[in-house]
Amino acid sequence: MNAEIITIGDEILIGQIVDTNSQWIGKELNKIGVSVYQISSIQDEEQHILNAFYEAQTRADIVIITGGLGPTKDDITKKTIAKFFNDQEVVEYPEVIDHIRRMFKKYNIPYTKVQQFQAQLPSKARLLMNQMGTAPGMWFYENNTVFVSMPGIPYEMKGLMKHEVIPRIQEQFKLPFIIHKTVMTYGQGESIIAERIESWANKLPNFIKLAYLPSFGRVRLRLSAKGPEKQVLEDRLDSVLQELYVLLSDIITGHESGVSIEEHIGNLLKDSGKTLCTAESVTGGKIASTLVSVAGSSLYFNGGIVAYSSKMKQDLLGIPDHTIKKYSVVSAEVVEAMAISARKKTNSDYAIAVSGNAGPSSDNTSTAVGVVFIAIASAKGVQVKEFNFGHPREKVINRTAVSYTHLTLPTICSV
């Protein structure tokens, strides 16, 4: 069962907004056994939209469309869909008008005739009631293909997917199971790992696919199994995973259970009743931002200090001036002092500290561009590790914001 996702909107193509809808829809479809064959972003232009629909119909069982359902002139998706299905009749849904009136009254917004257009759908469409907004979704089924059109506003789209689209897909189609297992490795590159497990990978059954997912300093190995019998898939995946663990026992750091690394850290801290804080320089608060993106992080994250300049390192963290002058702001000695001070000031069990030179120039340090020091302080002492992330600036900052986990996880897990 294949699906294609089409996002409509010039604002996506010019980079004004980021298409997060496709990523979310892809995950939700995958959960119910639907594979996404292709994702396309197209402009608000009738012929472009029609061409995309014709092409999608030839290769997908389900076509998911987002965007272009507003009441303004640049929102042409509804009219174009009607043309695609050769549907010149319009049906007006009183329940949609009532819903819009209630919504507008709640927020003291005057109802206008323009909004009535939202309640008018092509006659071949099945109404998908949008409880979160004014533009309803539409469901079409023709030539053995389902077309679903939804508004592009993320929270409206998600509501329609959860309460209308997913249940209808599950009701209409007999879907296979798709199961993913992801192993995390650290310390070796993709090509080296591929060479080490080549023989094993060549023997995988045809219903199990292997994907290499390299990122900053680590490689994830994802095994995906697809078939009609869930238990058969799970048993076979467990078997090949055991073989993989034997082959890569020296670099496997764990498995991904569907939660982010920040959620994993948070769960470990909650389970142990411990707390964490950050002291950041080169990352400017990015590590703290990722940690607090997890719901419930206030249970274990005490706070973060951004001490970017030398003066702030002295004023906020009490780093002695002579330490900075002797070793420079980017040094093991300074980042160690940052971690110790932050842990003490926030009364935390653990403190992460980072300082580095992201470039492009060396500024007030003799340390080479790309060099970063990361420290974690606990009751047992301080661990410091030096990294060299090279160029450019963005890469250095992003890799630092990920690499802190290489010290944090082992330290927390050792408790």
N, C-alpha and C positions, 0 to 999 in steps of 0.2 A: 504494500500500500504506500504509494508515493504522494507527496504534497509539494506544491510550489507556493511560495510566499511572494506577493507583489506589493511593494509599498509605493504609493503614489504621492508625489509632492515635489515641487521645484525646490522647496526649502531643504530637502534632504540632499539633492544633487549639488546644490551650491555650498553645502557644508554649514548651513545656518543652524540645523539641528542634527543630532545623531540618531540613527535608526536603531533604537533599543527594542522596538516592537518585534522585529524579526527574530532576534536572539531569544526573546521570551517565548514567542509562539513556537519556535523550533523545539525548545526544551519541553513544552507542554505536549506537543504532538508526539514527541519521542517517547514520553512516559506511557502513552496509550498504544504504542506500537506502530505509529505512522512515521515513515522516514521522509525527511525533507530533501527533495531532489535538487531544488534550485531556489535561490533568493534573488529577486530583481528589484531595483529601484528605478522608477520611471517618472517622466515629467507629466505635468497636467496638460496633456495635449491629446485630443481625441484619437487621432490615428495611431499615435504611439501606444495608447492604452489598448486600443482594439488589436493591434499587432501582438502585444504582450498576451492578451487573452487567448487569441487563436493559437499562438505557440504553446502556451501553458496547457491548453486542452489536449494537445497531442502527446504530452509526456507525463501528465499528472492525473491522479484520481480525484484529488482535492486541491482547489486553488483558493488560497486565503489572500484577501485583498484588504489593505488598510489605507485610509486617507481619502480625502476628496468628497466627503459627505456633508459638508457644511451648507448653509443656506446662501452663500455668496456666489457671485458669478464665476470665480476661479475654481469653485468646487464642481467639477463636471463628471465625477465618477458615476453617479446615479443615472444621468442621461446616457452616458456612454455604455453602461451595462445594458440599459434598455435597448439601445441600438444593436448591441452584440447579440441579444436574444430575440431581436426583431419583435419587440414588445412595445406597441404604441398605446396600450391601455394603461391607465393609472388608477390605483385604488387608494382611497384616503381612509386612514385608520383613526376613528374618533378617540380610541384609547391613547394614542400617541399625543393627540392634541390636548386631551385632559391631563396627561402626564406633564407636558410642557407647561401648561397653565399653572398647575400646582407647583412645579419647580420655580417658575418665574415669580409667583406670588410669595413663595417662601423667602426669596432673596430681593423682594421689592423691585423686580424688573418688569417693565410694561410689556405685555404680549402684543406682538404685531403680526400682520398678515404674512410677513416674510417667513415666520416660523411655521405657518401652515404647510409650507412646501416640504418641511421635514416629515410630515405625516403622510405624504403622497409617495407611494412606491409602485414600481412596475408590477403589472398584474401577475406575472409569473413568479414573483418573489414571495417567499414565506417570511413573515415578520419575525425579527429577532428583537424583542423589547429591550431597549437600553435604559436600565434603571438609574444609571449614573449621569446621563446626559440627554440631549435633545434629538440627536440623530440615531434612529434605529438601525440595527444591522439587517442584512438581507441574505437569504439562503435560496440558491437556485440549484436545480438538478436537471441536467439535460445532456444527452449524448454520453451517458454513463460517467459524467463528471460533475462533482459538486463545486459550485462557486459560492464563496462566502465573502460578503463585503461588510466591513466594519469601520467605524470612525478611527482616525489615527491617534486620538488622544489616549495615551497609555492606560490610564486607569479605567476609561470607558471600554477600551478594547479588551482589557483583562477581565472585566466583569462579564462581557458578552461571551468570551471564550469559556470561562468557567461554568457559567450558568445556562448557556444556550448552545454554543458550538460543539464543545467537547462531548456533552451528553448525546447530541444528535449524531455525531460521527460514530460514537460507540454503538448507538442503536441501529444505524444504517449499515455498518460494515462489520464483517468478521475480521478482527484484527489479530496480528501475530504479537508475540511478546518480544520486546527488545530489552536486553540486560547489559549494563556496562559495568566493568570492573577496572579501576584505575590504580596502578602501582606508581608510587613516587620514588624517584632515584635522585641521588646527589653525588657530584664529584666526577662524572664522566660525560662526554658529549654524545650526541645522537649517533654519529657514525661509528664510534667505538662500541657503543651498546649494540647497535645493529649487527656488527661483525660478531660479537660474542654470542648472540642468540639466533644467528641466521639459520642454523640447522633446525632449531626448535620452532622458529617462525614458519619455516617451509612445511612443517608437518601439521600445522593447525588445520582443523576441519574447515570446510568451505563456508560453514555458517558462523564462524568466528573470525572477526577482522581485527587486525592489530594496527594501532595508530601511534606514532611518536609525536609527543606534544612538548617540544623544547621551550624553555623560558629561561629567565635569568638564573644561571647557575644550577639548573636542575632539568631533568627530563621526566615527563610523565608518560607512562605506557598504558594506553587504554585498550582493553579487550572488549569488543562488542559482539554479542551473540543475538541472533534473530531467528525465531522459529515458532511453531505452533504449541509446543509443550514446554511450559516454564521450568518444570523440575529437571527435564533433560538438559536444558540450557545451563541451569545453575550447577548441576553436577559436573558437566563437562568443563565449565569455566573454572570451578574449584580445582579440578584435576590439572588443567594446564597452568593454573596459577602456582600450584605447588611446585611444578617443574621449573617455572620461571624464578621462584624464590631461591631454588637451589643454584641456578645458574648465575644469579646476580645478588647473592646474599651479602656481598661486601659493599654494595652501593644502594640497596633498597632501604628507604627510610620509613616506609609505611604504605598504607593504601588510602585512597581518597574515598570517603564515605558519603559524598554528595554535599559535604559542608566545606566552606572556605577555610583557608588556613587560619584566618582571624577567629572564625567560629570555633575551630579546633582548640586554639590557644585559650579562648574564653571558657570552653567546657572544662579544660584541664584545670584552670584557675578556680572555677566554681566548685569543681569536685574536691579540690584540696583546700578550699577556703582561703586562698591566697590572693594578693592584690598586686597590681602592676602600674608602673608609671613610665613616662618617656622624657628624655632630654634631647632635643634635636637641634642640630645646626644645619647641615647641608640639605636635609629633607624638608626643612621649614614647616614641620607639623604634619607631614604626610603619613607617617607611621601612626601617630595618634588618631588621625582621621580615619584610617582603615580599621583601627581597633574599635572606635566608637560607632562605626557603621553597623555593628552587630547589635540587634535588639537585646536589652538587658545587660549591656556592657558596664553600666554604672555599678553593678554588683562586684566587679573586680578591677575596673580601671579607675585609679584615683585621680589622674590628671596628667597633663603634659606641659613641658616648658620648652618654648622655642627661644633658644639663645643663639641668634645668628651671628652677631658681631662679638668681637673680643670683649667689649665693654659689657654686653649683656651676660656673657659667661661669668664675668666678675660680679656684676650687680645681682643677677638672679640666682646664680649657682655658687657664688663665692669662690670661684677658681682664682688662686693667687696670681697676681700679675707676673711675678718672677717665674712661675711655672710656664705660663704662656710664652714669655720671652725666651726662656731657656729651651723649650721643646717645640714651640710654635702651636698655633691653634689646632692644626691638623696633626695630631700625634697620639700615640697610645697613652701617654701620661695624662694628657688633657681629657681625653674621652673617658678614661678610668675615673678621673676626678669628677667629671660630669655625672657619671652613673652613681657614684657614691653619694654625692650631694643631693641628687634628685631623689634617691631612695630615702634619704634621711628627711628631706624637707616635706615630702608627701606621705611619709610614714607608710611606705609600701614594702612588700616582701621582695619584689623584683623591680629593677630599673633598667630600661634600655637607653643607651646613649649612642649617638652617632655624630661624627664630625668628619668632614672631607673636603676635597677640592674638586668641585664639579666643572671648573673652567668657565670660559675658555682661557682665562689668564690665571696666573698663580696668586695674584693679589698680594696679601700680606703674609704669605707663607712660602717657605722654600720647598714644600712638599709638591711633588709632581701632580699635574692635572690627572684626575681619575682615581687618585689614592683616597681611600675611605677607611676610617677606623670605627669599628662597632664594638660596644661593650655591653655586658649584662652583669648587674650587681645583685647579689643575694646575700643571705646570712652567711653563706659559706665563703664569700669572697667575690672577686671580680674576674671575669674572663674578657679578654680583649683579642680581637682578630683584625688583621689588616687585609684589605682587598684592593685590587687595582682594576677598576671598571673601564678604563680607557676614555674614549670619546664617544659621542658628544655629551654635552651637559645633561640633556634630558635622559640619556641612557644611564649616566652615573646616578642621578637622583632616583630613577625608577628601580634600578638594581639594588640600591641601598635600601629602599623602602620594602623590598622583598627579602633581601639577604639577612635581615635581622633575625628572621625565623631560624636560621641555621644555628644560632647560639641559644635563642629563646626556648625552642622546643626541647632540646636535650637537657637544658637546665631545669625546666619545669617538670619534665618527665622523670628526672632523677630523684625527685622528692619522695 
